[in-house]
Each structure stands twice: as structure tokens, then as C-alpha cells.
Amino acid sequence: MHAHTVLVVEDSPLNARLFRTLLSRAGLLVTVAVDAETALDTLDRLTPDVILMDMQLPGMSGDELTRRLKADPARRGILIIAVTANNSSADRQIMIESGCDGFISKPIVPADFVAAVMTFIPEGEPALPASVSKGECAEEEQFLRLKRKFLSEGVVESQDLLGGDAKLVGCILHRWIGCGGSAGILEISERAQTIRDLICRRAADLTALTVEAEAVKRLFSDALAACPS
């Protein structure tokens, strides 16, 4: 029986763990690479059906890696799906020009995410039957640890968000947008997106920014307090 394979290129441990769990339960074989260099090493020994590509990676960016793969005759046939929190029309144009075959927006909705990925899986060949893995409990425990780490960091980062370096704040907001939904707290992603939109305006509304920053701070604190240890 042929097992369909997916390479997830994602630097967030929380997202990577969630993607692996969701897709494995759908009967797919999943390999994770944390950056472009690791992805290239993986592709030397594996030809996946689909690559799920985070666009904002450490080192070589996702769009740069996509261009490199699409320029390689041996690899250009692999479907590359951008999975990203950068969803402006300009961002989409960059992804199209780099050669992406499709897009999935972060934050993800688990059921919709799996359904979207499955539309890119070749038809006519059976996937592995979905089953409960012996390591599923361990997977869930690891995911919970990563969720607590994300929330703990968020509590600290949100304390003086608006007083930080602009580039650092941008990176923090990008991570919150991408990971809030994965942590099961979509409002964190939504609030982070609102803050980013407000900051991007030429004349930022400082009152609105302060309100949103306080709201997201409370979200992180309340979610951490409610998260099982």
C-alpha cells in the first residue's frame, strides 16, 4: 500500500506538532523540517507528494526555498502549499511569483486544514488507514507542553508589547497570529492581527492599540491559568 507523504517546513514547534498530529490521523506520513536547510537535506532522501511551506523561516525564507525547488528539474513537480500568516494581496503575489501551487492561511481551523491539504493529495492511490497511534498520548502531552510554553512566553511578551523594538514586535505578532489558533485560542490570533493592522496605519490610533494590547495580555494570562499542567 502506498503511503502519501507530506513534508512540513515550519519553525514553530507548536504548529509543527499540531500539523503532524492532524495529518497523521488522516492517514498521511509526515516529516517535519524546521528550516530551509533541513528541508533541503530531507529532500535528498525523500520525495513527498506535498510540501507545506511556512513563508517566514529563519535563514532562507520560504519563498526563496520555493523558488529554488521550482527551478530544480528534479523537484519542480512537487506541489508546494504556502501555510502562512502573511495574507495580504502583496504577500500572495510574492507566493505566486515564487511558484507556490496553493495557499492555506494561518491561524488554521483543524478540520478545514486537513480538508485543504487532502485536496492536493494525488487521487487513485490509497493513503494509510487512519488509526490511533500507540504514541498518541505522548503526542498530546508534548503538544500540551508546547502550548504552555507558547502561553508562558506570551504572558511575558505582552507585558510591554508596544514599548518594544518595532522589528521584534512584528515578529512576536506574526508568531501570535500563526500559533494562537493552533493553541486553540483563536482570539489571540485575531487580536494580534488587529494590533498589526493598527501599527501598519500611517497614523496609528494609540488608544485603540492600548486597548488591544491590554486585551491580548489578559487572554494570555487567562489561557495559561486554565491550561492543564
Secondary structure per residue as TSV (DSSP state, phi and psi in degrees):
chain	resnum	aa	ss	phi	psi
A	1	M	-	360.0	130.3
A	2	H	-	-80.1	131.7
A	3	A	-	-102.0	123.0
A	4	H	-	-70.0	141.3
A	5	T	E	-120.4	144.5
A	6	V	E	-129.9	130.9
A	7	L	E	-101.8	118.8
A	8	V	E	-98.2	117.4
A	9	V	E	-104.7	102.5
A	10	E	-	-153.4	125.8
A	11	D	S	-89.9	-12.0
A	12	S	-	-84.0	116.5
A	13	P	H	-58.7	-35.6
A	14	L	H	-64.5	-49.8
A	15	N	H	-63.6	-44.4
A	16	A	H	-59.8	-42.4
A	17	R	H	-65.1	-42.8
A	18	L	H	-65.7	-44.8
A	19	F	H	-60.7	-44.6
A	20	R	H	-60.3	-45.5
A	21	T	H	-64.2	-47.2
A	22	L	H	-62.9	-45.4
A	23	L	H	-75.2	-33.4
A	24	S	H	-64.2	-39.7
A	25	R	H	-66.4	-23.4
A	26	A	T	-84.4	1.5
A	27	G	T	94.5	14.5
A	28	L	-	-101.5	150.6
A	29	L	E	-89.3	125.9
A	30	V	E	-120.8	130.9
A	31	T	E	-119.8	140.5
A	32	V	E	-114.9	136.0
A	33	A	E	-123.0	134.1
A	34	V	S	-87.6	-11.7
A	35	D	S	-157.8	176.7
A	36	A	H	-65.0	-40.0
A	37	E	H	-63.8	-42.4
A	38	T	H	-64.8	-37.1
A	39	A	H	-62.8	-43.1
A	40	L	H	-64.0	-40.9
A	41	D	H	-62.2	-41.3
A	42	T	H	-63.4	-40.9
A	43	L	H	-70.1	-13.2
A	44	D	T	-71.7	-20.5
A	45	R	T	-122.7	-0.8
A	46	L	-	-146.0	135.9
A	47	T	-	-116.3	97.8
A	48	P	-	-76.8	162.3
A	49	D	S	-72.1	-37.2
A	50	V	E	-142.6	143.0
A	51	I	E	-112.4	126.0
A	52	L	E	-96.5	113.4
A	53	M	E	-111.6	114.5
A	54	D	-	-71.9	136.1
A	55	M	S	-83.9	-27.8
A	56	Q	S	-105.5	92.0
A	57	L	-	-113.3	156.0
A	58	P	S	-69.4	141.4
A	59	G	S	76.4	-129.7
A	60	M	S	-62.7	129.2
A	61	S	-	-74.0	165.2
A	62	G	H	-64.2	-39.6
A	63	D	H	-70.1	-33.2
A	64	E	H	-66.9	-42.4
A	65	L	H	-63.9	-40.4
A	66	T	H	-61.1	-44.9
A	67	R	H	-58.5	-42.4
A	68	R	H	-64.4	-42.7
A	69	L	H	-68.7	-39.9
A	70	K	H	-71.6	-18.7
A	71	A	T	-86.6	-8.2
A	72	D	-	-94.6	115.4
A	73	P	T	-55.6	-30.5
A	74	A	T	-78.6	-15.3
A	75	R	T	-125.3	-8.0
A	76	R	T	-65.7	-17.1
A	77	G	T	-81.4	-10.4
A	78	I	S	-72.4	129.5
A	79	L	E	-70.2	131.5
A	80	I	E	-119.3	120.2
A	81	I	E	-112.3	120.0
A	82	A	E	-73.4	129.2
A	83	V	E	-121.5	103.2
A	84	T	E	-149.8	153.5
A	85	A	S	-90.1	-3.1
A	86	N	-	-90.0	100.1
A	87	N	-	-121.5	18.6
A	88	S	S	-73.4	164.8
A	89	S	H	-62.7	-35.2
A	90	A	H	-66.0	-41.2
A	91	D	H	-62.7	-43.6
A	92	R	H	-61.3	-38.4
A	93	Q	H	-64.4	-39.6
A	94	I	H	-61.7	-42.3
A	95	M	H	-64.9	-40.9
A	96	I	H	-62.5	-46.4
A	97	E	H	-65.7	-30.0
A	98	S	H	-75.4	-19.8
A	99	G	T	113.4	10.5
A	100	C	-	-61.5	142.1
A	101	D	S	-93.6	-7.8
A	102	G	E	-176.9	176.7
A	103	F	E	-139.6	142.9
A	104	I	E	-132.3	126.8
A	105	S	E	-86.1	142.7
A	106	K	S	-96.8	146.8
A	107	P	S	-73.5	147.6
A	108	I	-	-87.5	155.3
A	109	V	-	-105.6	117.0
A	110	P	H	-46.5	-51.3
A	111	A	H	-64.8	-41.5
A	112	D	H	-67.9	-35.4
A	113	F	H	-62.1	-49.7
A	114	V	H	-62.1	-44.2
A	115	A	H	-61.2	-40.6
A	116	A	H	-64.8	-44.0
A	117	V	H	-62.8	-41.6
A	118	M	H	-64.3	-24.0
A	119	T	T	-67.5	-18.4
A	120	F	T	-98.6	-5.1
A	121	I	S	-79.1	130.9
A	122	P	-	-55.5	139.3
A	123	E	T	-86.5	161.9
A	124	G	T	90.5	-4.9
A	125	E	S	-127.4	130.5
A	126	P	-	-71.5	140.9
A	127	A	-	-84.9	170.6
A	128	L	-	-65.0	143.0
A	129	P	-	-63.7	133.5
A	130	A	-	-64.7	133.5
A	131	S	-	-151.8	165.7
A	132	V	-	-84.3	119.9
A	133	S	-	-73.8	148.9
A	134	K	T	-61.3	-28.9
A	135	G	T	-93.4	14.8
A	136	E	H	-63.0	-40.2
A	137	C	H	-62.4	-41.2
A	138	A	H	-64.9	-38.2
A	139	E	H	-60.4	-45.2
A	140	E	H	-66.1	-37.8
A	141	E	H	-65.1	-40.8
A	142	Q	H	-65.7	-40.5
A	143	F	H	-62.4	-41.3
A	144	L	H	-63.6	-39.7
A	145	R	H	-62.8	-42.1
A	146	L	H	-67.0	-36.9
A	147	K	H	-63.6	-44.9
A	148	R	H	-62.8	-38.6
A	149	K	H	-63.3	-44.6
A	150	F	H	-59.8	-44.9
A	151	L	H	-68.4	-40.7
A	152	S	H	-62.0	-44.5
A	153	E	H	-64.4	-38.0
A	154	G	H	-63.7	-37.8
A	155	V	H	-58.8	-44.7
A	156	V	H	-69.3	-47.2
A	157	E	H	-65.9	-29.3
A	158	S	T	-81.6	-8.3
A	159	Q	T	-63.7	-40.2
A	160	D	T	-137.3	48.9
A	161	L	G	-57.9	-47.8
A	162	L	G	-75.3	-11.7
A	163	G	G	-95.1	2.6
A	164	G	S	-87.9	172.7
A	165	D	-	-59.8	136.2
A	166	A	H	-59.0	-41.8
A	167	K	H	-66.3	-41.4
A	168	L	H	-65.5	-42.5
A	169	V	H	-59.9	-41.5
A	170	G	H	-60.4	-41.6
A	171	C	H	-66.3	-40.5
A	172	I	H	-63.6	-46.4
A	173	L	H	-63.2	-40.1
A	174	H	H	-59.8	-42.6
A	175	R	H	-66.9	-41.4
A	176	W	H	-62.8	-41.8
A	177	I	H	-61.5	-44.7
A	178	G	H	-74.1	-29.3
A	179	C	H	-105.7	-19.0
A	180	G	H	-57.4	-46.8
A	181	G	T	-65.0	-38.6
A	182	S	T	-63.4	-31.4
A	183	A	T	-80.0	-2.2
A	184	G	T	84.8	14.4
A	185	I	-	-126.7	78.8
A	186	L	H	-60.5	-28.7
A	187	E	H	-63.6	-29.0
A	188	I	H	-62.5	-46.0
A	189	S	H	-60.7	-44.3
A	190	E	H	-65.7	-43.6
A	191	R	H	-64.8	-41.1
A	192	A	H	-63.0	-40.1
A	193	Q	H	-63.5	-41.2
A	194	T	H	-61.9	-44.3
A	195	I	H	-61.8	-44.5
A	196	R	H	-61.9	-41.3
A	197	D	H	-63.3	-41.3
A	198	L	H	-64.8	-41.5
A	199	I	H	-64.6	-34.3
A	200	C	H	-73.1	-16.3
A	201	R	S	-69.9	146.0
A	202	R	S	-61.4	-40.2
A	203	A	S	-116.2	85.5
A	204	A	-	-64.7	138.5
A	205	D	-	-82.5	100.6
A	206	L	H	-65.3	-33.5
A	207	T	H	-64.9	-46.7
A	208	A	H	-63.7	-39.5
A	209	L	H	-60.9	-43.9
A	210	T	H	-64.1	-41.2
A	211	V	H	-61.9	-45.9
A	212	E	H	-66.7	-40.0
A	213	A	H	-64.0	-40.2
A	214	E	H	-66.6	-38.5
A	215	A	H	-64.2	-43.7
A	216	V	H	-70.5	-31.5
A	217	K	H	-61.7	-44.5
A	218	R	H	-65.4	-37.9
A	219	L	H	-59.3	-47.2
A	220	F	H	-63.4	-44.8
A	221	S	H	-63.8	-44.8
A	222	D	H	-67.3	-40.2
A	223	A	H	-67.3	-38.7
A	224	L	H	-65.6	-41.3
A	225	A	H	-64.2	-30.9
A	226	A	H	-89.2	-9.4
A	227	C	S	-78.5	127.3
A	228	P	-	-59.2	141.7
A	229	S	-	-92.5	360.0
